């Protein structure tokens, strides 16, 4: 029996904000960079990654990003917004790899 080992990324946190028109929104490209770096720290490589655009920063809110690894595995990651200023965190348990 062959077992596939999934290495989960470490905790990542960053302020990823784009302010415009009086509304604070999450900068999807910065969020993608945060996720890509955390996946790389775990020894995996990302072939594609997408976070939604126009997410309003809201303390306690979440949003999901999708990714595919170079080995063919894919999944989602739940990103947690910790304040209204665009600070986000991603924990190892937020990654769901299939």
ROPALUM-549839 format. One line per 3 residues: number of its first residue (from 1); for each residue x negated, y, z negated of N, C-alpha, C. Coordinates in pm, 1 decimal, padded with zeros to 6 digits, always signed. Atoms other than C-alpha are relative to their C-alpha. Example, Ala and Ser with C-alpha at 12.3 -4.5 7.8 and 13.67 -1.06 7.14 Angstrom:
1 = -00089.0/-00119.0/+00000.0/-01230.0/-00450.0/-00780.0/-00090.0/+00120.0/+00000.0  +00082.0/-00119.0/+00006.0/-01367.0/-00106.0/-00714.0/+00077.0/+00109.0/-00073.0
# end
This chain:
1 = -00084.4/-00117.4/+00000.0/+00000.0/+00000.0/+00000.0/-00089.3/+00124.3/+00000.0  +00076.3/-00124.2/-00008.0/-00141.9/+00337.2/+00099.6/+00078.2/+00110.6/-00067.9  -00066.5/-00110.2/+00069.1/-00066.3/+00632.9/-00121.6/-00052.6/+00130.8/+00054.7
4 = +00037.6/-00132.6/-00046.5/-00067.2/+00986.8/+00009.2/-00013.8/+00091.1/-00120.2  +00024.2/-00087.6/+00114.0/-00218.5/+01228.4/-00236.2/+00036.4/+00143.0/+00038.2  -00038.4/-00138.8/-00021.3/-00059.7/+01570.5/-00254.6/-00066.3/+00083.7/-00107.7
7 = +00065.5/-00090.4/+00093.2/-00275.3/+01836.4/-00413.3/+00078.4/+00129.5/-00002.0  -00080.1/-00120.2/+00011.1/-00067.6/+02122.7/-00542.1/-00087.0/+00121.5/-00027.8  +00074.3/-00123.3/+00022.6/-00191.3/+02480.6/-00535.5/+00006.6/+00045.3/-00145.4
10 = +00005.2/-00056.7/+00134.0/-00283.9/+02667.7/-00849.4/+00094.9/+00118.2/-00010.1  -00081.9/-00117.9/+00022.0/-00086.0/+02950.1/-01004.1/-00056.3/+00116.7/+00078.6  +00041.7/-00117.9/-00075.2/-00097.5/+03256.3/-00782.3/+00092.5/+00115.2/-00035.4
13 = -00080.7/-00118.0/+00031.7/+00018.2/+03608.0/-00858.8/-00058.5/+00119.7/+00072.2  +00043.3/-00116.8/-00074.4/+00003.5/+03932.7/-00668.5/+00116.4/+00097.0/+00011.6  -00103.2/-00097.8/-00031.1/+00190.5/+04254.4/-00615.1/+00003.1/+00013.9/+00150.9
16 = -00016.0/-00003.8/-00144.8/+00319.8/+04235.0/-00259.8/+00121.2/+00086.5/+00031.6  -00110.4/-00093.2/-00012.5/+00526.1/+04541.2/-00192.4/-00014.0/+00086.1/+00124.7  -00009.4/-00094.9/-00109.2/+00635.0/+04757.8/+00096.8/+00109.7/+00096.6/-00038.8
19 = -00099.3/-00098.8/+00042.0/+00808.2/+05078.1/-00008.5/+00038.9/+00084.6/+00119.5  -00049.7/-00082.3/-00109.1/+01023.7/+05258.2/+00240.9/+00146.5/+00029.3/-00019.2  -00141.0/-00040.7/+00008.5/+01352.9/+05445.6/+00251.3/+00055.1/-00012.5/-00141.1
22 = -00046.2/+00003.1/+00137.9/+01369.9/+05448.6/-00129.4/+00023.3/-00138.2/-00056.4  -00020.9/+00137.0/+00045.0/+01393.0/+05069.4/-00151.2/-00134.0/-00072.5/-00001.1  +00122.3/+00078.5/+00008.2/+01108.0/+04849.1/-00268.5/+00028.8/-00138.0/+00056.5
25 = -00016.3/+00130.8/-00062.8/+01076.1/+04542.7/-00047.4/-00129.6/-00077.6/-00009.1  +00115.3/+00088.7/+00001.1/+00845.5/+04244.9/-00056.2/-00065.2/+00004.9/+00137.7  +00075.4/+00003.7/-00125.3/+00573.8/+04260.4/+00211.1/-00020.0/-00147.4/+00035.5
28 = +00003.2/+00143.3/-00032.4/+00622.4/+03921.3/+00378.6/-00139.5/-00045.9/+00042.1  +00135.5/+00039.4/-00042.9/+00271.5/+03920.0/+00530.6/-00092.6/-00016.2/-00120.3  +00081.4/+00013.7/+00120.4/+00110.9/+03978.2/+00189.2/+00041.0/-00124.8/-00078.3
31 = -00047.3/+00121.2/+00068.0/+00329.2/+03705.1/+00037.2/-00055.1/-00124.2/+00069.2  +00054.4/+00112.5/-00075.6/+00219.8/+03468.2/+00315.3/-00149.2/-00016.7/-00028.0  +00143.0/+00006.8/+00031.3/-00144.8/+03556.5/+00246.0/-00025.2/-00060.4/-00136.7
34 = +00011.4/+00054.5/+00135.3/-00100.2/+03480.3/-00125.1/+00020.3/-00151.9/+00002.1  -00030.9/+00143.1/-00006.2/+00053.6/+03141.5/-00047.7/-00110.0/-00075.0/+00074.6  +00105.3/+00064.6/-00078.9/-00207.3/+03058.0/+00216.6/-00127.3/-00017.9/-00083.2
37 = +00119.1/+00009.9/+00084.5/-00490.6/+03133.5/-00027.8/+00017.8/-00104.8/-00109.6  -00020.1/+00097.5/+00107.7/-00334.5/+02926.0/-00305.8/-00000.3/-00142.9/+00053.6  +00003.5/+00132.9/-00061.4/-00285.9/+02629.7/-00070.6/-00144.0/-00038.1/+00033.3
40 = +00140.7/+00026.1/-00033.2/-00648.0/+02662.3/+00045.6/-00080.9/-00034.2/-00124.6  +00070.1/+00029.2/+00125.0/-00769.5/+02663.9/-00317.1/+00023.6/-00143.6/-00044.3  -00031.6/+00138.4/+00036.1/-00603.0/+02325.5/-00355.7/-00059.5/-00099.1/+00100.1
43 = +00065.4/+00088.4/-00095.3/-00801.9/+02189.9/-00060.6/+00082.1/-00035.9/+00121.8  -00084.7/+00025.4/-00116.6/-00528.4/+02201.4/+00203.1/-00013.4/+00115.2/+00098.0  +00005.4/-00104.8/-00101.8/-00507.8/+02397.9/+00528.1/+00137.3/+00019.5/+00060.8
46 = -00131.2/-00036.5/-00052.9/-00202.7/+02579.1/+00660.7/-00008.4/+00017.6/+00150.9  -00006.1/-00023.7/-00143.8/-00112.3/+02558.4/+01029.1/+00107.9/+00102.4/+00033.5  -00100.7/-00104.9/-00018.9/+00201.6/+02773.4/+00998.8/+00065.4/+00031.0/-00133.7
49 = -00059.8/-00046.6/+00124.9/+00369.8/+02976.0/+00726.4/+00093.8/+00114.5/+00031.9  -00096.8/-00105.8/-00025.6/+00679.5/+03195.4/+00724.3/+00074.6/+00035.9/-00128.0  -00080.7/-00053.9/+00109.6/+00832.3/+03414.9/+00453.2/+00100.8/+00096.4/+00059.6
52 = -00102.3/-00088.5/-00055.3/+01153.9/+03609.0/+00509.5/-00039.4/+00147.3/-00011.6  +00022.4/-00144.6/+00000.9/+01140.4/+03977.9/+00590.3/+00116.6/+00066.9/-00071.6  -00104.5/-00083.1/+00060.6/+01342.6/+04250.5/+00415.7/+00053.9/-00053.0/-00131.8
55 = -00040.8/+00044.6/+00133.1/+01353.2/+04085.9/+00072.3/-00018.2/+00117.0/-00096.5  +00007.4/-00108.7/+00097.2/+01435.5/+04352.6/-00186.0/-00061.1/-00051.3/-00129.5  +00063.6/+00038.2/+00125.8/+01214.4/+04338.8/-00494.7/+00101.6/+00009.8/-00112.5
58 = -00096.6/+00004.4/+00109.2/+01429.3/+04235.9/-00789.6/-00053.4/-00090.8/-00109.7  +00049.8/+00077.3/+00112.3/+01306.5/+04123.2/-01128.7/+00086.7/-00122.9/-00023.1  -00072.6/+00125.2/+00021.8/+01402.9/+03759.3/-01180.7/+00047.6/-00066.2/+00127.9
61 = -00044.2/+00056.0/-00127.2/+01480.6/+03705.1/-00812.9/-00101.8/-00098.0/+00057.3  +00087.2/+00093.4/-00069.8/+01335.1/+03437.5/-00587.9/+00028.8/+00006.2/+00149.1  -00022.8/+00023.0/-00141.9/+01292.1/+03371.3/-00219.2/-00086.4/-00118.1/+00041.2
64 = +00072.7/+00118.5/-00044.9/+01166.9/+03073.2/-00020.2/-00075.3/+00026.5/+00127.8  +00082.6/-00003.4/-00119.5/+00890.6/+03044.2/+00235.2/-00018.1/-00143.5/+00047.5  +00023.8/+00132.6/-00056.0/+00830.4/+02750.8/+00468.5/-00143.8/-00007.7/+00051.5
67 = +00136.9/+00016.6/-00048.0/+00492.9/+02607.2/+00564.6/-00018.0/-00136.9/+00062.3  +00044.3/+00128.9/-00053.3/+00325.9/+02330.7/+00761.6/-00150.1/-00006.2/-00019.8  +00143.0/+00021.3/+00020.2/-00014.6/+02186.8/+00677.4/-00059.7/-00062.1/+00125.6
70 = +00066.5/+00053.3/-00118.3/-00272.4/+02084.4/+00935.2/+00007.3/-00152.3/+00008.9  -00012.5/+00146.3/-00003.0/-00225.7/+01718.0/+00834.8/+00141.4/-00045.5/+00036.3  -00135.4/+00033.7/-00042.9/+00139.5/+01734.2/+00947.5/+00105.7/+00011.1/-00108.0
73 = -00099.4/-00015.4/+00106.6/+00303.1/+01761.9/+00606.3/+00057.6/+00140.8/+00005.6  -00064.1/-00130.8/+00000.8/+00546.1/+02047.5/+00562.5/+00084.2/+00013.0/-00126.0  -00082.7/-00019.3/+00117.6/+00758.8/+02200.3/+00293.3/+00038.1/+00144.1/-00021.6
76 = -00042.2/-00134.2/+00039.2/+00883.5/+02504.6/+00110.9/-00070.2/+00037.3/-00130.0  +00051.9/-00050.2/+00126.7/+00759.1/+02721.0/-00171.5/+00096.1/+00108.2/-00047.7  -00085.9/-00100.0/+00061.5/+00976.8/+02921.5/-00409.1/-00088.5/+00106.9/-00061.5
79 = +00077.7/-00113.1/+00049.4/+00832.7/+03266.0/-00481.1/+00086.6/+00075.2/-00101.5  -00072.8/-00066.7/+00108.0/+00934.9/+03435.2/-00808.0/-00040.8/+00146.6/-00009.4  +00025.5/-00142.8/+00016.5/+00967.4/+03813.3/-00836.8/+00007.2/+00031.5/-00149.2
82 = +00005.5/-00022.3/+00144.6/+00860.7/+03919.5/-01185.9/+00040.3/+00140.5/-00041.4  -00047.7/-00134.7/+00032.2/+00960.4/+04286.1/-01163.2/+00058.3/+00065.2/+00125.2  -00059.6/-00072.0/-00112.3/+01128.0/+04545.2/-00940.4/-00104.7/+00070.9/+00085.0
85 = +00107.8/-00068.9/-00071.1/+00788.2/+04672.2/-00821.7/-00071.2/-00089.2/+00101.5  +00057.4/+00087.4/-00101.3/+00702.7/+04372.4/-00602.9/-00102.1/-00100.0/-00048.2  +00093.6/+00099.8/+00051.7/+00492.7/+04153.7/-00833.7/+00064.9/-00137.5/+00012.7
88 = -00052.7/+00135.2/-00019.4/+00536.7/+03787.8/-00742.9/-00096.5/-00103.3/-00055.7  +00081.6/+00112.3/+00044.2/+00412.2/+03455.8/-00876.2/+00046.4/-00126.9/+00069.6  -00028.1/+00132.9/-00053.6/+00393.1/+03103.3/-00740.8/-00070.8/-00099.2/-00090.6
91 = +00054.7/+00103.2/+00087.9/+00341.0/+02804.7/-00971.3/-00012.4/-00130.7/+00077.7  +00012.3/+00129.6/-00069.4/+00232.0/+02454.0/-00868.3/+00133.7/-00072.7/+00017.3  -00129.4/+00069.2/-00010.7/+00585.3/+02324.2/-00935.4/+00093.4/+00064.7/+00102.5
94 = -00082.8/-00068.9/-00100.1/+00723.5/+02575.0/-00680.3/-00021.9/-00052.8/+00141.6  +00029.1/+00055.8/-00132.3/+00569.7/+02382.8/-00386.9/+00073.1/-00132.3/+00015.3  -00076.4/+00122.1/-00028.9/+00787.9/+02114.4/-00231.7/-00050.1/-00053.4/+00134.3
97 = +00063.4/+00055.5/-00119.3/+00587.0/+01906.1/+00016.3/+00069.7/-00130.3/+00038.7  -00063.1/+00121.8/-00049.3/+00749.4/+01640.9/+00233.5/-00097.9/-00078.3/+00084.8
# end
